[in-house]
Amino acid sequence: MPEQRVVDADYLLLEAPRERKFITGAQAMAEAVKRANVDVAIAYPITPQSEVMHLVGDIWAQGYIKDYYRAEEEYGAMSAIAGAVRGGARAFSATSGPGLLRGLEAIASWPGHRIPAVLGVLTRVVNAPLSIQPDNVEISYLLNCGMVVLHAENQQDVFDFTLASFIISEKVDVYIPVAVCTEGFFVTHAKGYVNMTPEDMKLPPRDPYKAPVPPTDCEVPPARIQRDAPVQKSNFMSYLIHAVWQQEIWASNIRSMKYIYKYLGGPIEVVNPDAEVFIVASGCAAAQGREAVRYAQIEGLNVGFVKVKSIRPFPEKEIREVLKNAKAVIVPEHNIVGWLAKEVKAVIPDNHKVIGGPRVYGGMTLPVELIMEKVYDAFGIKKEKKVVV
């Protein structure tokens, strides 16, 4: 087994020296897992996730993970993650597109069962006709199950978000799963610079007894799988218990925000906060939004930028404060439904100024020129329209 010394979580994330590497997003996620002192990783292949779990398997073979295996299918993988975590293990898995949807029944039960697992979601098209191209519509399926949902812009985010998620999910006042999402291929298979913590350092092991619910201790019978039997009964008590439990899960989700501030610098990043027009984006679209701001500055246009890191909990107060004086808000996305635009519209009072788009989907790239057309429209500037795919 490789020599790794346990260091304090705060030290590893916030103070430890970092070395710059040029790696893919898939490598960045696997490198974070290497430093997370993971007990078990369970895989089932699907493009573009397969690269991540292949690399995690290599890490297991090198001795960084105690157990690793390929499940029979996605529902089995996600159910096994729940069982491992209930038994006290620190667990990781990853999935993509249709694989996420197949495992969603099990995944959606994780928050209610207080399963502090970390799930990599490497997004792709989910609907027919069959495609394996990048598209992040699947994130919208995660937004209402209670888990924390982070959206990484680039390879650096993937590393930082994944490593931090193991800490955030296991905080006793949170103790729910975290999904680290990023676009497949655009991030997973492309290389970028990543400042990584030393590989000879790792997080402290999980202590399952520092938890709001006890682990299933099979060594001390009787093991109690169903902790709240009255929930299974059709009576008033079951309604009450379930309602209170749902409230607690969402309260736990909100409580994760202070740790997002601590370990990730907050749920949003703001550039040019006094701008007239803002671009608000998450994930890959944020990279294109930054470039559009650069274009706008060259042309003397007062454009600001908001990168949204945390989709759940959603930074309602922060978004409202930044956009309170904006004349227009442009929300570019890599999906057809515009789930981020809907989130932004829901939290600002004058939401008529939110421009939903441009949107690309099915694997298309997002040219900066498409965003700039919305910027020109917001400023009332007439430009000759280029041919748009």
Disulfide bonds with the S-S distance in Angstrom:
none
